[in-house]
Amino acid sequence: MSGLRRRHLLAAGLGAAAVPLVACEAPEAPARTGPVSPTVRNVREFGALGDGKADDTAAIAAAAKTDGAPPVLYLPAGDYTVTAWPDLPDGAVVYGDGSDLTTVFCDRDTTLVSLRDKQRIRFSRMGFYLTGENSTAIKLSNCFRCGFDQVLVRGNHITENHPRYLRQRGVVLDSNTGGTAFIDCDINNFGVGLVTSCIQNYVTSSKFTSNWIGVLGTGNDHNAGLSISNSEFVSDNDLTTTDRHILIDGAANNWWLTNVWFEGAEVAVQVGVAGQGGPSQFGMVNCKASARSVVLDLVHCRQPYLANIAFDPDPGRRPIELRIDPERCPEGTAVNLVSSAGDDIDAGAFPEHWQVIGRGRTHRPSFTGTVTAQAAGDSEILRARSADGAAVSSILPSGAYVSDRADAGVVLRDPEGGYWRLVVAPGGALTTAPLGRDRPAR
């Protein structure tokens, strides 16, 4: 086996199982029945030129024809002009020499790579560039466990030609596609970078740049969901480049954002749409987010979970950092949300029934079981403050209760349902003041 072919097999992910790790040539294997082993097919050997001028469609299709084993297509560095992409069988592998070195170019209004009812097809180390105004680069329908590794997908949407290319789509996942992974990929300059109406797909270590909408969760049928981790969404500060980095536009499934960076959009993340619905679960953890108008817009969601998020403005802007619809997102959890304008997000941003833990403050926790507060030295065990920060009552290390307001002493309820406040006169005499039968609210 030649050294060149051995390197190609390793690059295609076939590893030692396909290549003997010996210095000399391996003997010919005896003939056997059963599936044929995959063979690397260099598209140049089938007539592809990769010069950016010749039409390489037929040559790539010829290389992809199967003889019973899934093909392994190798596209050496070059610019391959095509009008269509061949159908691929389960298990096929397509790879090049790098996302900026091996480029497939198409100028048609078409869906270039269309996979339906496929499993475990892999693309690696190559790029796709589309200029058709209504084109889609990659579409997966009812596909499972396919993968894209170090793949660049680029459209033609930029500030100067807005809104001409808003119908371009980078990746579309539909019809119950699942288990698809995008690893170390770039999806740039589309009307919508990635569209999903499916669940259980994954994006990691990837970058979305200058898309009008980076990721769109759609369908409004409680199905769309996505996991995005260790990735970034970036754009410039022009109003016509990026509107939203992530938009979930109706009833959806689970969405999880972990270790994600956002900057350069009118709204960084919009969760749900009023009158349509939103995800059943939404989590955003260890993220940094900025925007021009609204950083995180929770319009409709069931019990969102937010933790360790830093909110920032885009340059020269003063966005709303966190906007929550109190009717459609009445409950949720927020932990350590940091504002660039202060230490914590303003408590007024949270609806009444949210549980919020910030630095030095907790909003509306619920405890079940015994709660213990222990004195530390001479410090008070508990201190109550009014909205303006003034101390109103305390429990001292001795266990004594102290009220600092003469009009706010202990309130007791009598056996018949009436409420009374204990009042102390300047001389120390105790009396009671009637409060009626309604439980005091202040």
N, C-alpha and C positions, 0 to 999 in steps of 0.2 A: 504494500500500500504506500502510495507516495506521501511525502511529508505534507504537501499542499492539501491533498484530500483529507488527511488525518486532521489538520487544523480546521478544515471546514466542518467536519463531523463534530469536533469539540465545540465549535462556535454555535452549531445548531442545537446543542444541548444533548447530544447522544452519548457523550462521555466514554468511559472505559468499556462499557458494555458492548460498544460497537468497534472499538479500536484496541488491538492487542498492545499492551505496554511493554514492547520489546524493541531492541535496537535494530534487529534484522527483519527481513520480510517474513510474514507469517505464511505457512504453507496453505495451499488451496484447500478450502473446506470441502468435504465430500458432499455430493448432491443429496438433497433431502426434500421431502415433501412438506407442505405447509406454507404459511405466509412467507412472502418474499421480504427480505430485509430492506429497510429504507436505503435509498441511494441519493447522494447529493447531486443535484442537477444544476449546473452552472448555466444560467439563461443565455450567456454569450455563446455557448456551444450549440444553442438552438436558433441562433441568428439574431439575438438582441444586440443592439449596438450601444445603447446607453449614452448617445451623444447629444441628447436634447433636441434632435431634429427628426430622426427616423421614427416611424411608428412601430413600437416594439410590442404591440398587443398580441399579434399572432405568435411571435416567438415565445413570449411568456406563457401563452396558452399551451403551446406545444410542450414546453418543459413541464407543465403541470399535469399532463395526461398521465393517469395512473396505470401501472401494470400489475396491480394487485396489492402493492404496498403504498402507504401514505408517502407522497413525494416530499423531499426536502429541497426547496428552491433556494438557490444562492444567487443574489443579485450583486455583483461586484460594484464598487464605487462607480457612480455615473448618474446621468439624468435620463430616466426612462419615460418617454412620452407614450401614453396609452389612451385608448378610447373606452376600454372596458377591462375588467379583471376576471380571470378564469374562475370557474367553480372549483372548489377544493374539497377533497374528501376528509372524513374524520382523521384526526391525527397529523394532518399536514403541518409542515413548518416552512415559513418563509423568512429569510434573514438577509441582511446586507452587511456593509462594512461600517455603518454608523448612520445615525439619524440625519446628519447633515452631509453625508458622503454618498449614500445611496438614496436617490430621490425619485419617486414616481409622480409624474406630472399629468394632470388631466384637465382639459379646458371645456368639457362637455357638461350640460345640465343632466347629470345622471347620478345614480348611486354607484360609486366605484366598486367598493368591496362589499358584497351582499352575501351574508351567510345565513342560511335557514336550516333548522333541524340538524345542526352540526355539533360535534363535540371535540374538545381538546385540539383546536387549531391554534397555532401560535405564530405571531409576527414579532420580529426582533431586529433592532439595529437598522432601521430604515425610516424614510420619511415619505409622506403623501402631501402633495400640494395641489389644491383645486381652485380653479378660477371661474367655473360656471356659476351664474347667479343663483340657480336653484339646485345646486349640487349637494350631495351628501358623501362624505369620504368613506365612512364605515357604518354598516348597519347589521346588527345581529338580531335574528328573530328565532325564538325558541331554541337557542343555543346554550350549551352548558360547558363550563370549565375551559373556555377559550382564554387566551392570554395575549397581552401586548406589552412588550418589554423594550424600553428605549426606542419608542416609536414617536416620531414627530408628525402631527397632523395639523396642516396649516391651510387656512382659507384666505379670502381676499378682502375681508372687512377691515378698513382703517378709517381714521377720522375724515380724511379728505374725500372719501367716496360714500360716506353715510348719506342715505340709508340703502344704497344700491344692493348690498350683499346681506341684508338681514335675513334672507331666507336660506342662506347657506347653513348646513349642519355638519359638525365635525364627526360625532359618533351618535348613533341612535341605538338604544337597547329597548326591544319591545317583545311582545308575545311570549312572556314568561322566560325570557333569557335569564340565566342565573349562574353564579360562580365565576363570572368574568372578572379578570383582574387587569388593571392598568398600572404598570410599575415603571417608574422613572420615564414617564411620557410627557410630551408637551402638546397641548391642544390650544391653538392660537388663531385669532383673527377670523372668527366665524360669527354669524348671526346668533347661533347657539352652539357652544362648544360641545356639550354632551347633553343628550335628551334621554331620560329614562322613564319608562312606565312599568318597570320591573323592580323586584327586590333582590337582595343578597348578591349584589355586585360590589366591586371594591376598586378604589383609586388610592394609590399610595406613592409617595416620593415623586409627585408629578406637579406640573405647572400649567395653569390656565392664564393666558395673556391676551388682553385686548379683544375679548369676545364681548358682543353686546350683552348677552347673557351667558355666563360661564357654564352653569349646570342648571337644567330645567327638569324638575320632577313634575310629571304631568299625568293626565288620565282621569283624575278626580274619582277614582274607583277603589280607594283604600289600598292600592297595590304598590305604587312607586316608592322606592326607598334606596338608600345608598350609604356606604361607609367611605368616608374620605379621611385619610390620615397623612401626616407629615408632608403636606402639600401647600402650594401657595397660589393665590389668585391676585394678579396684579394688572394694572393698567395705568394710563396717564390720567391727567386731571381734566380732560376735555369732555364736555357733556355728551358728545356724539360718539364716543368710543365705547364706554361700558355703562350700562344702565344698572344691572344687578349681577353680582357674582354668582349667587345662588337664589333661585326662585322655586318654591314649592307651591304650585298653583291650584291645589285643591286637596280633597281627602286622599291621604297617602298612608304609607306604612312607616317603618323605622328609618330615621336619619341620624347618623352619628358623625360628628366632625371632631377630630382629635389632632392637636398639634398643627393647626392650619393658620396661615397668614393671609390677611385680606387688606388690599389697599387699592384706591383708584376706582371708585364706582359711586353712582348716585346713592344706592342702597347696597351695603355689603351682602346681607343675608335677609331675605324675606321668607317667613315661614307661614304658609297658609294664605288664603284669600277670603275676605269677608263674603258671606253668603254661599260659599262653595265648600269650605272645610280646610283641613290641614292634616299633618301627620299624627298617627297614634302615639308616636314617641319621637322626641327630638332632643338630642344631647349635643352640647358644644363644650369641649373641655380643652384647656391648655392652648388657647388661641389668642392671636393678636389681630384686632380688627379696626379698620378705619374706613371712613366714607365721607362723601360730600354732604349728604342730606340726613340719612338715618343709617346708623351702623348695624344694629340688629332690630328687625321689625317683626315682632311676634304677633301676627294677626289672628291666627287660629291654630291652636295646638293643645293636645291633651298632656298636661303635666310636663312641661319642658324642664330639662335639667341643664343648668349652666354652672361652670366651675372654672376658676383661674383664667379669666378672660381680661385682657387689657384693651380698653377702648381708647381710640385716638381719632383726631380729625385728619382729613386730608389737608394738604397745605392751603392756608388761607381760608379754611372753612370752620364753621362751628356747628357740627351736626348734632342731632338728637342721638345720644349714645345708645339708649335702650328704650324702645317703645313697645308697650304691652297692651293689647286690647283686654280690658278687665272682664268683659262678658264672654269672649271666646277663648281666653287663656286665664281663667280665674284662679287656677292653682299651679304652682310650680316650685322649683328649688333653685336657689342661687347661692353660690359659695365663692367668696373672694373675687368679686368683680371689681376691677380697678379702673378708675377714671383718670384720664390725663388732666382733667380739670380739678381733681381733688383726690382724696384718698380712696373713697368708695363711691359707687353709683348712688345718686340721690335716692333716699328711701322712698320718696314720693313716686318713683317710677314703678313701684311694685304694687299690684293689687292687694287687697286686704288679706287674702288667704294664702299668699306666697310665704314660704319659709326662706329666710334670707340670713346668711351668716357672712358678716364682713369682718374687717379688722377692728376688733374691740367692740363690736355690736352684733346682736342677733335679733332678727325680726320674726315674731310670731312662731316660736317653736312650740311643739306639743310633746309633753313628757308622759310616758306610761310607766307606772311603778314608782318606787321610792326615789326621791330626788334629794341628794345630800349636798349641802354647802358647808364647807369647813373653814373656820377662821385661820388666817395666817398672821401670827403675831398680834399686833394691836389694830390691824385693819378691820374694817367693817366686813361682816359676812355678806350682806346684801345692801345695795343702795338703790332707791328709786328716784328717778329724775323726771321732771316735767318736760314738755316739748321744747322749752327754751334752755334746757340743760341744768336748771336749778334743782338742788337736792330737795326732795319732799318727804322722804322717810328712809329709815335704815334699821337693820338688825345689827346690834353691836356684838363684839366677840363674846360678851357675857350672855347673849341671847335676848337682851332687852330690846324691845321695839320702841323706836323713836319716831314721832311724827313732827316735822318741822313747820307744819301749817296749822294754825289754830282752828281753821274752819274745815279741817280734813282729818279729824280723829277717827277712832275705830267706829265702824258701823256694825250694828247687831240687828238681827231679825227676831221679832217676838213670835210666840207660838201661834198667833192669829194671822201672821203674814205681814205685819207692819215693820218698817225699817226705822231705826233710831241711830242718831250719831251721839257719841259721848263728847261732851264739851267741857273744857276746864276753864274756870274763871281765873282772873289774875291772882286771886288769893289761894287758888288750889282746889276750890270746891268743884265737884263734879256734878253736872246736870246732863240731861238728854234733850235732843232736839228731834222732833218728828220729821221723817222724810217721806211718808206715804207708803203705799203698798207696792209701788214699782221699784224694781231693783235699781239702785243708784248706778248711773253710768259714769259719774265723775266725782 
